[in-house]
Amino acid sequence: MTLPCVYFVGAESSGKTTLCGFVEETFGVPRLRGESARIVKDAFGDWNAIRSRGKTSDAYQEAVFNQQLEMELRQTPHYVADRCLLDSLAYASEYAANIRQIRDRWYEDRVTKVLERLHEGIVFLVKPHKGLSSSDGERLVVSFEQQLRIDAKIELLLQLEGIRPVRINELGAAQREEQISLFLEAKGFVKK
């Protein structure tokens, strides 16, 4: 039996990357490792440079979208990722002006292939909590209101795509991990 891809989607600082690591460690699922922080440093310098100019923010959002697309195309299905192409669309709508250009790519064969994986995969929508917002030195810390806007946009995009996510509403790590484990085990995943 081929197991589906697992996606954790949601706003910044909601705990997606941590939960992605939990699935990698607990179930042995290969992890896609995006490097949006590296894109920031290598191409733009810092977050202030990105958010202070519209064209720069557009370029950053497009670079992250392209990186996600390329990572998923390179990896054989059955992986865990802490974002999907819908996240890129939501972030572009919040922080940039090129959402239309990114959305117009939806019909490219390469994008369609990755979206099929998303439709066939398991999608966890990690809900934001005020208690989880903290700086890790690499990511931009945004307001809770911004997190809620991004969360709502991602949820809308999931609905438009006909994807029914598993919502992770719990704040506690043990409760989150238990919910994820129970769901994945019910879908055929085995702990290592």
Secondary structure in CASP SS format (residue, H / E / C, confidence):
PFRMAT SS
TARGET T0000
AUTHOR 0000-0000-0000
METHOD secondary structure of the structure
MODEL  1
M C 1.00
T C 1.00
L C 1.00
P C 1.00
C C 1.00
V E 1.00
Y E 1.00
F E 1.00
V E 1.00
G E 1.00
A C 1.00
E C 1.00
S C 1.00
S C 1.00
G C 1.00
K H 1.00
T H 1.00
T H 1.00
L H 1.00
C H 1.00
G H 1.00
F H 1.00
V H 1.00
E H 1.00
E H 1.00
T H 1.00
F H 1.00
G C 1.00
V C 1.00
P C 1.00
R E 1.00
L C 1.00
R C 1.00
G C 1.00
E C 1.00
S H 1.00
A H 1.00
R H 1.00
I H 1.00
V H 1.00
K H 1.00
D H 1.00
A H 1.00
F H 1.00
G C 1.00
D C 1.00
W H 1.00
N H 1.00
A H 1.00
I H 1.00
R H 1.00
S H 1.00
R C 1.00
G H 1.00
K H 1.00
T H 1.00
S H 1.00
D H 1.00
A H 1.00
Y H 1.00
Q H 1.00
E H 1.00
A H 1.00
V H 1.00
F H 1.00
N H 1.00
Q H 1.00
Q H 1.00
L H 1.00
E H 1.00
M H 1.00
E H 1.00
L H 1.00
R H 1.00
Q C 1.00
T C 1.00
P C 1.00
H C 1.00
Y C 1.00
V E 1.00
A E 1.00
D C 1.00
R C 1.00
C C 1.00
L H 1.00
L H 1.00
D H 1.00
S H 1.00
L H 1.00
A H 1.00
Y H 1.00
A H 1.00
S H 1.00
E H 1.00
Y H 1.00
A C 1.00
A C 1.00
N C 1.00
I H 1.00
R H 1.00
Q H 1.00
I H 1.00
R H 1.00
D H 1.00
R H 1.00
W H 1.00
Y H 1.00
E C 1.00
D H 1.00
R H 1.00
V H 1.00
T H 1.00
K H 1.00
V H 1.00
L H 1.00
E H 1.00
R H 1.00
L H 1.00
H H 1.00
E H 1.00
G C 1.00
I E 1.00
V E 1.00
F E 1.00
L E 1.00
V E 1.00
K C 1.00
P C 1.00
H C 1.00
K H 1.00
G H 1.00
L H 1.00
S C 1.00
S C 1.00
S C 1.00
D C 1.00
G C 1.00
E C 1.00
R C 1.00
L C 1.00
V C 1.00
V C 1.00
S C 1.00
F H 1.00
E H 1.00
Q H 1.00
Q H 1.00
L H 1.00
R H 1.00
I H 1.00
D H 1.00
A H 1.00
K H 1.00
I H 1.00
E H 1.00
L H 1.00
L H 1.00
L H 1.00
Q H 1.00
L H 1.00
E H 1.00
G C 1.00
I C 1.00
R C 1.00
P C 1.00
V E 1.00
R E 1.00
I E 1.00
N C 1.00
E C 1.00
L C 1.00
G C 1.00
A H 1.00
A H 1.00
Q H 1.00
R H 1.00
E H 1.00
E H 1.00
Q H 1.00
I H 1.00
S H 1.00
L H 1.00
F H 1.00
L H 1.00
E H 1.00
A H 1.00
K C 1.00
G C 1.00
F C 1.00
V C 1.00
K C 1.00
K C 1.00
END
